[in-house]
Each structure stands twice: as C-alpha cells, then as structure tokens.
Amino acid sequence: MIIGFTVVVLVVLLGIVYEQVSRNRDARRSLPGQMMDVDGYRLHMIDRGQGGPTVVLLHGAGDSTYSWLHICNEVSMFTRVFTYDRPGLGSSGPGPAPSPDHTIRELNNLLNKAGIPGPYVIVGHSLGGLISRLYALEYPDKVAGLVFLDSTHEFLKDDVKFKQGFAALGLMLKMLRLLSPFGIPRFLGNVLGILPMFGNEKSYYKQQISFDEYKQWRGIIYSNIAGNAAGAEFKEAWSHLDAAVNRLNNSAEKPQFGDLPIVVVNNPGFGDNWTEMQRELASRSTNHIHKISDRKGHSLQMPRPEFVIEAISHVVEQVRKK
C-alpha cells in the first residue's frame, strides 16, 4: 500500500512539474499579433493586410485568434483582416465578465483605438456569429457585410437538446480546469491527441500552419482550459441569446438585414434542424448565399478553409461593387 501511495504521489508531482514547465515554455513564445490597452485591460489582436473593406473575425466561445491563423494569412492577401482574443482567452489579459452590451462595446472601442476604419465585413463563428449580429444591429452604419460560420441561432434558446449539450460541455470544461494543474489535459492532447472541442479538426489544421504555430495553438487551448474565461463565455451565451431574440422579435425591418450581403456556411454534423436554422439566418437578407460544408466539424475553417475564404471573398467583392 505504501508503494502504491508513493507511486501516486510521484505521478501527481510529475504532472504538476510537467504542466508548469510547459506553461513557462508557452509563455516565452512570440505573439502572432500585438497587445492593446482597452478600458484598463489588455487585449491581443492581429491586424494584417491592406485595402478595404476590413474583415473582422470573431471567434467562438472559449476559442481564440490562434484557431484562425491560416484564414488570417489567406484573407490578408486580398484585403485587411483584423481579429482579437476576448478577455481571458488566447493571449489577452483578464477583463470584465462577458455580457452582450459589454462585448459589443468592447469590440467597437478596440476597433476605434486600433484605428481600423469601417464599414466592416464581420465574420462570426458560433457565438461570434451571435455577437456579430448584435454589433450589426447596434452599429448598422459600421457593417457592410456579414459571414456566419456555424453561427449560434436565436431559435436554440428553447432547444432542449442544445441546452443539454451546452450543460455537458460546461461540465467537461469545469472538470478539465480542475485537472489542468496536474497536466492531464495537456497529456491527453500531446500524447493521446485528444483536444477538447476540436475533434478531428486538428488533423486538418496541422496541415495548414507551421509546426511552431500548431504547438502554440495547442498551448493556447490548454491555457484557455486552465482559466475561467472559457467557462464564463459558455455560461453567458444564454444572455447573448436573450439579447439576440429580443432584437429579432423587435426588429421593424423585414428581412432583418435588408439587402446587406450575407453568406452562411454550416457543417452537416449537427443535423437537419441545425441546417434549417442556418438557412433561416441566411434569409434575413435579400442578398444571401447559404452553403453546407461536405465535411463535419464545428470549427469548419479547419476542415474546409477554402469554403470560408470563398465566402469572405464573395462578400468583400459585393461591398467593393457598391
């Protein structure tokens, strides 16, 4: 029994050392972007390319700019592209708790302070799609086009399966956060190839970025898991849904976005109901395209980056023609 207890203690200590050494190594890596002070806290942002309109990428809940490095590189070849990590995620410092009003105001303040001129083509993935809609409704003169990638939809507010799935995901993140100091999530990812929330997408992404960028991306995932911000974003997704539902119900304009150029792309893995929601989202403009990816994966910029780049390019060209 004493030998068994000793082995367990040694394994735990080894895990703690492994995690701390890895975190120190990750902290020494160069940032792909730069830091900007906004309202008393620091946000990491990436600003590349030239020309207009500027494309603004908004990542999903608990994610970061590091999941969009390949897309940033490709889009920067034909226009300016901007993205940032929300507080406590990626390389951004801690900040206020997420809420719909704060998230929208934060984005607007950051764009102004960084000197990024509008109007913008906003690309929103998952929760980022919900945020982009709220931003477009709050600042309609600053948005020239929208791209929704597997966007969270208002109809999900009353979807029982979605609530159950969200609750399970929140529980998983909480458990992984508790295990993080012992290096277990990092061991699962580095040794067993199990990365939470990315499933088989990682195999595609590994082919699109450099080996150093891939290691940095994995490190950011572990960092997000270890912090509180990812869980807080998933929890506050409901308040974003409430705000979006209220805006949709109170919208005087039909369709909601008039003739604003919109492209919606969704993955086929969430079923027919999800696809119908995405189709409804596209119909909120008379100038829209809806496309279904032929590969499963919620982070569809990884299994089908060409679909995402094509969607962004289409909206950019539509805006330039006006």
GUGU-759894 format. One record per residue (C-alpha): residue number from 1; residue in one letter; x, y, z. Coordinates in nm, 4 decimals, always signed. Layout:
BEGIN
NUGU num residu        x        y        z
NUGU NUM      A        X        Y        Z
...
% end
This chain:
BEGIN
NUGU num residu        x        y        z
NUGU   1      M  +0.0000  +0.0000  +0.0000
NUGU   2      I  +0.2833  +0.2358  +0.0851
NUGU   3      I  +0.4495  +0.1686  -0.2513
NUGU   4      G  +0.1207  +0.2308  -0.4343
NUGU   5      F  +0.0645  +0.5576  -0.2463
NUGU   6      T  +0.4213  +0.6655  -0.3199
NUGU   7      V  +0.3756  +0.5954  -0.6914
NUGU   8      V  +0.0536  +0.8018  -0.6986
NUGU   9      V  +0.2248  +1.0949  -0.5247
NUGU  10      L  +0.5183  +1.0804  -0.7653
NUGU  11      V  +0.2865  +1.0723  -1.0675
NUGU  12      V  +0.0921  +1.3723  -0.9342
NUGU  13      L  +0.4124  +1.5663  -0.8665
NUGU  14      L  +0.5457  +1.4754  -1.2098
NUGU  15      G  +0.2234  +1.6026  -1.3654
NUGU  16      I  +0.2471  +1.9326  -1.1758
NUGU  17      V  +0.6080  +1.9842  -1.2843
NUGU  18      Y  +0.5236  +1.8880  -1.6442
NUGU  19      E  +0.2400  +2.1424  -1.6524
NUGU  20      Q  +0.4408  +2.4275  -1.5009
NUGU  21      V  +0.7409  +2.3728  -1.7275
NUGU  22      S  +0.5100  +2.3623  -2.0298
NUGU  23      R  +0.3287  +2.6813  -1.9256
NUGU  24      N  +0.6606  +2.8637  -1.8830
NUGU  25      R  +0.7696  +2.7474  -2.2276
NUGU  26      D  +0.4403  +2.8564  -2.3830
NUGU  27      A  +0.4699  +3.1997  -2.2202
NUGU  28      R  +0.8033  +3.2594  -2.3942
NUGU  29      R  +0.6605  +3.2125  -2.7443
NUGU  30      S  +0.6278  +3.5224  -2.9626
NUGU  31      L  +0.2783  +3.6588  -3.0141
NUGU  32      P  +0.1351  +3.6481  -3.3673
NUGU  33      G  -0.0160  +3.9927  -3.3054
NUGU  34      Q  +0.0183  +4.2805  -3.0625
NUGU  35      M  -0.1300  +4.3945  -2.7333
NUGU  36      M  -0.3672  +4.6894  -2.6993
NUGU  37      D  -0.4925  +4.8582  -2.3827
NUGU  38      V  -0.8713  +4.8971  -2.3856
NUGU  39      D  -1.0648  +5.0350  -2.0883
NUGU  40      G  -0.7952  +4.9344  -1.8397
NUGU  41      Y  -0.7162  +4.5822  -1.9601
NUGU  42      R  -0.5032  +4.4351  -2.2390
NUGU  43      L  -0.6306  +4.2571  -2.5475
NUGU  44      H  -0.4307  +4.0597  -2.8024
NUGU  45      M  -0.5150  +4.1499  -3.1614
NUGU  46      I  -0.3949  +4.0571  -3.5100
NUGU  47      D  -0.4038  +4.3184  -3.7867
NUGU  48      R  -0.2753  +4.2155  -4.1317
NUGU  49      G  -0.3110  +4.3072  -4.4974
NUGU  50      Q  -0.4159  +4.6234  -4.6763
NUGU  51      G  -0.7208  +4.7602  -4.8528
NUGU  52      G  -1.0873  +4.7608  -4.7757
NUGU  53      P  -1.3309  +4.6699  -4.6560
NUGU  54      T  -1.1626  +4.5419  -4.3414
NUGU  55      V  -1.2640  +4.1878  -4.2481
NUGU  56      V  -1.3219  +4.1410  -3.8739
NUGU  57      L  -1.3051  +3.7805  -3.7483
NUGU  58      L  -1.4905  +3.6935  -3.4257
NUGU  59      H  -1.4036  +3.3552  -3.2740
NUGU  60      G  -1.6457  +3.1226  -3.0965
NUGU  61      A  -1.6968  +3.0715  -2.7231
NUGU  62      G  -1.3828  +2.9667  -2.5388
NUGU  63      D  -1.1720  +2.9881  -2.8552
NUGU  64      S  -0.9067  +3.2348  -2.9744
NUGU  65      T  -0.7420  +3.4039  -3.2713
NUGU  66      Y  -0.4964  +3.1140  -3.2846
NUGU  67      S  -0.7653  +2.8999  -3.4477
NUGU  68      W  -0.7777  +3.1487  -3.7369
NUGU  69      L  -0.4103  +3.1923  -3.8293
NUGU  70      H  -0.4483  +3.0234  -4.1678
NUGU  71      I  -0.7603  +3.2233  -4.2559
NUGU  72      C  -0.5879  +3.5478  -4.1494
NUGU  73      N  -0.2953  +3.4737  -4.3780
NUGU  74      E  -0.5178  +3.3941  -4.6763
NUGU  75      V  -0.7588  +3.6863  -4.6336
NUGU  76      S  -0.4704  +3.9325  -4.5846
NUGU  77      M  -0.3706  +3.8619  -4.9448
NUGU  78      F  -0.6772  +4.0444  -5.0796
NUGU  79      T  -0.7843  +4.2846  -4.8018
NUGU  80      R  -0.7142  +4.3977  -4.4481
NUGU  81      V  -0.8099  +4.1487  -4.1767
NUGU  82      F  -0.8470  +4.2057  -3.8035
NUGU  83      T  -0.9194  +3.9696  -3.5160
NUGU  84      Y  -0.8719  +3.9635  -3.1401
NUGU  85      D  -0.8916  +3.7441  -2.8307
NUGU  86      R  -1.1719  +3.8339  -2.5934
NUGU  87      P  -1.0673  +3.8887  -2.2269
NUGU  88      G  -0.9051  +3.5908  -2.0579
NUGU  89      L  -0.8778  +3.3917  -2.3809
NUGU  90      G  -0.5835  +3.3358  -2.6130
NUGU  91      S  -0.3149  +3.5882  -2.5256
NUGU  92      S  -0.5480  +3.8573  -2.3885
NUGU  93      G  -0.5334  +3.9533  -2.0238
NUGU  94      P  -0.8242  +3.9177  -1.7826
NUGU  95      G  -1.1087  +4.1657  -1.8106
NUGU  96      P  -1.4714  +4.2233  -1.7186
NUGU  97      A  -1.7154  +3.9337  -1.7201
NUGU  98      P  -1.8721  +3.8814  -2.0639
NUGU  99      S  -2.2149  +4.0292  -2.1320
NUGU 100      P  -2.3843  +4.1267  -2.4607
NUGU 101      D  -2.3590  +4.5032  -2.4051
NUGU 102      H  -2.0004  +4.4877  -2.2853
NUGU 103      T  -1.8824  +4.2550  -2.5633
NUGU 104      I  -2.0260  +4.4808  -2.8341
NUGU 105      R  -1.8901  +4.7975  -2.6736
NUGU 106      E  -1.5506  +4.6330  -2.6241
NUGU 107      L  -1.5285  +4.5376  -2.9916
NUGU 108      N  -1.6245  +4.8871  -3.1029
NUGU 109      N  -1.3765  +5.0537  -2.8656
NUGU 110      L  -1.0959  +4.8242  -2.9777
NUGU 111      L  -1.1620  +4.8891  -3.3472
NUGU 112      N  -1.1625  +5.2650  -3.2838
NUGU 113      K  -0.8486  +5.2623  -3.0708
NUGU 114      A  -0.6627  +5.0394  -3.3182
NUGU 115      G  -0.7522  +5.2788  -3.5998
NUGU 116      I  -0.9413  +5.0190  -3.8021
NUGU 117      P  -1.1760  +5.2073  -4.0387
NUGU 118      G  -1.5249  +5.0838  -4.1195
NUGU 119      P  -1.7588  +4.9796  -4.2520
NUGU 120      Y  -1.6552  +4.6209  -4.1879
NUGU 121      V  -1.7255  +4.2743  -4.3178
NUGU 122      I  -1.7765  +4.0833  -3.9938
NUGU 123      V  -1.7162  +3.7093  -3.9890
NUGU 124      G  -1.8659  +3.5360  -3.6862
NUGU 125      H  -1.8105  +3.1748  -3.5879
NUGU 126      S  -2.0510  +3.0053  -3.3451
NUGU 127      L  -2.1035  +3.2531  -3.0565
NUGU 128      G  -1.9077  +3.5026  -3.2680
NUGU 129      G  -2.1942  +3.4915  -3.5194
NUGU 130      L  -2.4368  +3.5971  -3.2485
NUGU 131      I  -2.2026  +3.8777  -3.1394
NUGU 132      S  -2.1642  +3.9963  -3.4988
NUGU 133      R  -2.5422  +4.0220  -3.5402
NUGU 134      L  -2.5775  +4.2208  -3.2179
NUGU 135      Y  -2.2966  +4.4502  -3.3328
NUGU 136      A  -2.4561  +4.4977  -3.6751
NUGU 137      L  -2.7877  +4.5923  -3.5153
NUGU 138      E  -2.6210  +4.8323  -3.2706
NUGU 139      Y  -2.3915  +4.9919  -3.5320
NUGU 140      P  -2.5629  +4.9384  -3.8695
NUGU 141      D  -2.3576  +5.2096  -4.0433
NUGU 142      K  -2.0359  +5.0294  -3.9485
NUGU 143      V  -2.1247  +4.6932  -4.1057
NUGU 144      A  -2.1082  +4.6407  -4.4840
NUGU 145      G  -2.1477  +4.2636  -4.4918
NUGU 146      L  -2.1701  +3.9514  -4.2767
NUGU 147      V  -2.0393  +3.5954  -4.2907
NUGU 148      F  -2.1857  +3.3430  -4.0469
NUGU 149      L  -1.9945  +3.0197  -3.9856
NUGU 150      D  -2.1956  +2.7589  -3.7946
NUGU 151      S  -2.3431  +3.0531  -3.6074
NUGU 152      T  -2.5349  +3.0167  -3.2845
NUGU 153      H  -2.9011  +3.0778  -3.3695
NUGU 154      E  -3.1735  +3.2512  -3.1674
NUGU 155      F  -3.4046  +2.9507  -3.2002
NUGU 156      L  -3.1615  +2.7490  -2.9866
NUGU 157      K  -3.2770  +2.9353  -2.6778
NUGU 158      D  -3.5674  +2.6910  -2.6346
NUGU 159      D  -3.3966  +2.3836  -2.7799
NUGU 160      V  -3.3786  +2.1119  -2.5112
NUGU 161      K  -3.1002  +1.9100  -2.6783
NUGU 162      F  -2.8912  +2.2235  -2.7205
NUGU 163      K  -2.9325  +2.3078  -2.3525
NUGU 164      Q  -2.8316  +1.9564  -2.2528
NUGU 165      G  -2.5296  +1.9636  -2.4829
NUGU 166      F  -2.4234  +2.3032  -2.3541
NUGU 167      A  -2.4562  +2.1848  -1.9945
NUGU 168      A  -2.2450  +1.8761  -2.0686
NUGU 169      L  -1.9802  +2.0905  -2.2381
NUGU 170      G  -1.9731  +2.3284  -1.9429
NUGU 171      L  -1.9286  +2.0361  -1.7036
NUGU 172      M  -1.6472  +1.8964  -1.9174
NUGU 173      L  -1.4650  +2.2313  -1.9186
NUGU 174      K  -1.5019  +2.2585  -1.5411
NUGU 175      M  -1.3562  +1.9116  -1.4907
NUGU 176      L  -1.0669  +1.9810  -1.7281
NUGU 177      R  -0.9943  +2.3091  -1.5489
NUGU 178      L  -0.9683  +2.1224  -1.2181
NUGU 179      L  -0.7344  +1.8660  -1.3762
NUGU 180      S  -0.5253  +2.1272  -1.5553
NUGU 181      P  -0.2714  +2.1942  -1.2753
NUGU 182      F  -0.1771  +1.8259  -1.2889
NUGU 183      G  -0.1057  +1.8352  -1.6644
NUGU 184      I  -0.3836  +1.5928  -1.7576
NUGU 185      P  -0.5477  +1.7950  -2.0413
NUGU 186      R  -0.2024  +1.8631  -2.1844
NUGU 187      F  -0.1117  +1.4941  -2.1614
NUGU 188      L  -0.4369  +1.3997  -2.3358
NUGU 189      G  -0.3625  +1.6441  -2.6170
NUGU 190      N  +0.0115  +1.5990  -2.6626
NUGU 191      V  +0.0335  +1.2247  -2.6088
NUGU 192      L  -0.3102  +1.0841  -2.6935
NUGU 193      G  -0.4111  +1.3508  -2.9473
NUGU 194      I  -0.7367  +1.4370  -2.7671
NUGU 195      L  -0.8059  +1.8115  -2.7911
NUGU 196      P  -1.1343  +1.9253  -2.6327
NUGU 197      M  -1.3798  +2.0957  -2.8730
NUGU 198      F  -1.1742  +2.0236  -3.1844
NUGU 199      G  -1.2212  +1.6513  -3.2503
NUGU 200      N  -1.0876  +1.5622  -3.5930
NUGU 201      E  -1.0440  +1.9290  -3.6959
NUGU 202      K  -0.6914  +1.9309  -3.5546
NUGU 203      S  -0.5646  +1.6929  -3.8233
NUGU 204      Y  -0.6744  +1.9384  -4.0936
NUGU 205      Y  -0.5368  +2.2432  -3.9112
NUGU 206      K  -0.1987  +2.0805  -3.8598
NUGU 207      Q  -0.1546  +2.0759  -4.2379
NUGU 208      Q  -0.2409  +2.4451  -4.2789
NUGU 209      I  +0.0001  +2.6126  -4.0356
NUGU 210      S  +0.3632  +2.5683  -3.9384
NUGU 211      F  +0.4687  +2.3182  -3.6727
NUGU 212      D  +0.5585  +2.6006  -3.4311
NUGU 213      E  +0.2187  +2.7650  -3.4879
NUGU 214      Y  +0.0474  +2.4321  -3.4284
NUGU 215      K  +0.2305  +2.3836  -3.0967
NUGU 216      Q  +0.1429  +2.7385  -2.9967
NUGU 217      W  -0.2233  +2.6775  -3.0835
NUGU 218      R  -0.2299  +2.3661  -2.8648
NUGU 219      G  -0.0698  +2.5612  -2.5813
NUGU 220      I  -0.3405  +2.8271  -2.6080
NUGU 221      I  -0.6097  +2.5575  -2.5866
NUGU 222      Y  -0.4581  +2.4312  -2.2619
NUGU 223      S  -0.4331  +2.7865  -2.1337
NUGU 224      N  -0.7989  +2.8537  -2.2150
NUGU 225      I  -0.8978  +2.5327  -2.0373
NUGU 226      A  -0.6960  +2.6271  -1.7279
NUGU 227      G  -0.8634  +2.9692  -1.6960
NUGU 228      N  -1.2142  +3.0791  -1.6061
NUGU 229      A  -1.2955  +3.2797  -1.9200
NUGU 230      A  -1.3933  +2.9859  -2.1437
NUGU 231      G  -1.6484  +2.8571  -1.8950
NUGU 232      A  -1.7783  +3.2101  -1.8363
NUGU 233      E  -1.8333  +3.2595  -2.2100
NUGU 234      F  -2.0326  +2.9394  -2.2407
NUGU 235      K  -2.2378  +3.0377  -1.9376
NUGU 236      E  -2.3033  +3.3889  -2.0704
NUGU 237      A  -2.4020  +3.2577  -2.4141
NUGU 238      W  -2.7582  +3.2470  -2.2817
NUGU 239      S  -2.7612  +3.6215  -2.2149
NUGU 240      H  -2.6347  +3.6785  -2.5705
NUGU 241      L  -2.9164  +3.4545  -2.6959
NUGU 242      D  -3.1716  +3.6516  -2.4924
NUGU 243      A  -3.0436  +3.9806  -2.6332
NUGU 244      A  -3.0489  +3.8483  -2.9905
NUGU 245      V  -3.4001  +3.7053  -2.9506
NUGU 246      N  -3.5272  +4.0403  -2.8218
NUGU 247      R  -3.3641  +4.2224  -3.1136
NUGU 248      L  -3.5083  +3.9743  -3.3635
NUGU 249      N  -3.8588  +3.9984  -3.2193
NUGU 250      N  -3.8459  +4.3776  -3.2057
NUGU 251      S  -3.6880  +4.4269  -3.5482
NUGU 252      A  -3.9009  +4.6602  -3.7578
NUGU 253      E  -3.7149  +4.5840  -4.0806
NUGU 254      K  -3.8139  +4.2711  -4.2705
NUGU 255      P  -3.5897  +4.0995  -4.3554
NUGU 256      Q  -3.3761  +4.1935  -4.0573
NUGU 257      F  -3.0686  +4.2989  -4.2596
NUGU 258      G  -3.2353  +4.4310  -4.5774
NUGU 259      D  -3.0070  +4.3735  -4.8774
NUGU 260      L  -2.6815  +4.3510  -4.6800
NUGU 261      P  -2.4566  +4.0869  -4.8420
NUGU 262      I  -2.4604  +3.7764  -4.6224
NUGU 263      V  -2.3040  +3.4322  -4.6641
NUGU 264      V  -2.3869  +3.1465  -4.4267
NUGU 265      V  -2.1795  +2.8284  -4.4131
NUGU 266      N  -2.2628  +2.5413  -4.1804
NUGU 267      N  -2.1268  +2.1950  -4.1117
NUGU 268      P  -2.3557  +1.8935  -4.1723
NUGU 269      G  -2.2726  +1.7228  -3.8438
NUGU 270      F  -2.5406  +1.8891  -3.6293
NUGU 271      G  -2.8372  +1.7530  -3.8236
NUGU 272      D  -3.1232  +1.8832  -4.0373
NUGU 273      N  -3.2679  +2.1126  -3.7710
NUGU 274      W  -2.9376  +2.2955  -3.7405
NUGU 275      T  -2.9152  +2.3339  -4.1178
NUGU 276      E  -3.2686  +2.4762  -4.1297
NUGU 277      M  -3.1721  +2.7326  -3.8669
NUGU 278      Q  -2.8726  +2.8346  -4.0764
NUGU 279      R  -3.0964  +2.8638  -4.3822
NUGU 280      E  -3.3318  +3.0912  -4.1872
NUGU 281      L  -3.0343  +3.3009  -4.0806
NUGU 282      A  -2.9336  +3.3500  -4.4443
NUGU 283      S  -3.2869  +3.4588  -4.5329
NUGU 284      R  -3.2544  +3.7676  -4.3138
NUGU 285      S  -3.1122  +3.9449  -4.6175
NUGU 286      T  -3.2406  +3.9513  -4.9744
NUGU 287      N  -2.8753  +3.9285  -5.0831
NUGU 288      H  -2.7607  +3.5993  -4.9388
NUGU 289      I  -2.5872  +3.2675  -5.0058
NUGU 290      H  -2.6232  +2.9544  -4.7907
NUGU 291      K  -2.3717  +2.6740  -4.8267
NUGU 292      I  -2.3371  +2.3425  -4.6436
NUGU 293      S  -1.9881  +2.2042  -4.5956
NUGU 294      D  -1.9221  +1.8485  -4.7092
NUGU 295      R  -1.7040  +1.7788  -4.4050
NUGU 296      K  -1.8123  +1.7576  -4.0432
NUGU 297      G  -1.6562  +1.9789  -3.7786
NUGU 298      H  -1.7924  +2.2814  -3.5938
NUGU 299      S  -1.4677  +2.4757  -3.6444
NUGU 300      L  -1.5261  +2.4491  -4.0176
NUGU 301      Q  -1.2457  +2.6905  -4.1051
NUGU 302      M  -1.0205  +2.3884  -4.0425
NUGU 303      P  -1.1782  +2.1036  -4.2450
NUGU 304      R  -1.2880  +2.3419  -4.5236
NUGU 305      P  -1.0835  +2.6647  -4.5143
NUGU 306      E  -1.1495  +2.7198  -4.8864
NUGU 307      F  -1.5241  +2.7467  -4.8182
NUGU 308      V  -1.4602  +3.0143  -4.5558
NUGU 309      I  -1.2172  +3.2092  -4.7749
NUGU 310      E  -1.4572  +3.1904  -5.0687
NUGU 311      A  -1.7437  +3.3193  -4.8516
NUGU 312      I  -1.5361  +3.6116  -4.7221
NUGU 313      S  -1.4060  +3.6966  -5.0690
NUGU 314      H  -1.7604  +3.6973  -5.2107
NUGU 315      V  -1.8887  +3.9444  -4.9511
NUGU 316      V  -1.5796  +4.1652  -4.9881
NUGU 317      E  -1.6347  +4.1830  -5.3642
NUGU 318      Q  -2.0033  +4.2589  -5.3131
NUGU 319      V  -1.9103  +4.5520  -5.0875
NUGU 320      R  -1.6468  +4.6817  -5.3307
NUGU 321      K  -1.9014  +4.6883  -5.6132
NUGU 322      K  -2.1360  +4.9168  -5.4197
% end
